[in-house]
């Protein structure tokens, strides 16, 4: 495994690569969710590249950019164990100049996550496009937990005619059902227990749908009842294009939850 720090190193190596390239972009603090993406990339490609870069342009003022967990040495060891070929770990000054050509996310980026974090997805798309241009992957792997982000990246690839396959990957959970997240380390013992209500509400929604309850308002209200001790930011039931829908359509619905536990904001979802 080789660790790359500069654009020149990455570009020179990319010129020599002939086979398929699987790419997993991350912000580090790798956990089993990331590992599942890397393993899938390893199974399906001749070369695997992982990027580790805490991207400043997707953080809003007052968010946890400075406190975001950084575990560079542990991350490199995880990548080595997963048989990654190249790890790209640039500095901010490597990825950004003083004046930038900006990427503007479409209107659907201003609902749900984008409504409370305006401009967040502009920063996500900006850095992902840069990384795609550098790595030139055959396949790029993204988790379904960040469902809105995944949808926007798929649209960017389509709109910019990028020859890249976006591979959505299922959410990886702890044994008790909590969706894995780098931010879970912020939770104290009680918050960690309370956080389980998020995934329980989603399982409950799935059970209601299994009993043929398809009305969105009914499902949302019952989910909120199961999370009544949490500070729930939103429960949303949308189609794959992130339009809110009045009734669940099996095969074309995502149910999303965001809740805060103390200062920690957790998101989770289920695809129907």
Rosetta blueprint (number, residue, H / E / L):
1 X L
2 X E
3 X E
4 X E
5 X L
6 X L
7 X H
8 X H
9 X H
10 X H
11 X H
12 X H
13 X H
14 X H
15 X H
16 X H
17 X L
18 X L
19 X L
20 X L
21 X E
22 X E
23 X E
24 X E
25 X E
26 X E
27 X L
28 X L
29 X L
30 X L
31 X L
32 X H
33 X H
34 X H
35 X H
36 X H
37 X H
38 X H
39 X H
40 X H
41 X H
42 X H
43 X H
44 X H
45 X L
46 X L
47 X E
48 X E
49 X E
50 X E
51 X E
52 X E
53 X L
54 X L
55 X L
56 X H
57 X H
58 X H
59 X L
60 X L
61 X L
62 X L
63 X L
64 X L
65 X L
66 X L
67 X L
68 X L
69 X L
70 X L
71 X L
72 X H
73 X H
74 X H
75 X H
76 X H
77 X H
78 X H
79 X H
80 X H
81 X H
82 X L
83 X L
84 X L
85 X L
86 X E
87 X E
88 X E
89 X L
90 X L
91 X L
92 X H
93 X H
94 X H
95 X H
96 X L
97 X L
98 X L
99 X L
100 X L
101 X L
102 X L
103 X L
104 X L
105 X L
106 X L
107 X H
108 X H
109 X H
110 X H
111 X L
112 X L
113 X H
114 X H
115 X H
116 X H
117 X L
118 X L
119 X L
120 X H
121 X H
122 X H
123 X H
124 X H
125 X H
126 X H
127 X H
128 X H
129 X H
130 X H
131 X H
132 X H
133 X H
134 X H
135 X H
136 X L
137 X L
138 X L
139 X E
140 X E
141 X E
142 X E
143 X E
144 X L
145 X L
146 X L
147 X H
148 X H
149 X H
150 X H
151 X H
152 X H
153 X H
154 X H
155 X H
156 X H
157 X H
158 X H
159 X H
160 X L
161 X L
162 X L
163 X L
164 X L
165 X E
166 X E
167 X E
168 X E
169 X E
170 X L
171 X L
172 X L
173 X E
174 X L
175 X L
176 X L
177 X L
178 X L
179 X E
180 X L
181 X L
182 X H
183 X H
184 X H
185 X H
186 X H
187 X L
188 X L
189 X H
190 X H
191 X H
192 X H
193 X H
194 X H
195 X H
196 X H
197 X H
198 X H
199 X H
200 X H
201 X H
202 X H
203 X H
204 X H
205 X H
206 X H
207 X H
208 X H
209 X H
210 X H
211 X L
212 X L
213 X L
214 X L
215 X E
216 X H
217 X H
218 X H
219 X H
220 X H
221 X H
222 X H
223 X H
224 X H
225 X H
226 X H
227 X L
228 X L
229 X L
230 X L
231 X E
232 X E
233 X E
234 X E
235 X E
236 X E
237 X E
238 X E
239 X L
240 X L
241 X L
242 X L
243 X L
244 X E
245 X L
246 X L
247 X E
248 X L
249 X L
250 X L
251 X L
252 X L
253 X L
254 X E
255 X E
256 X E
257 X E
258 X E
259 X E
260 X E
261 X E
262 X L
263 X L
264 X E
265 X E
266 X E
267 X E
268 X E
269 X E
270 X E
271 X E
272 X L
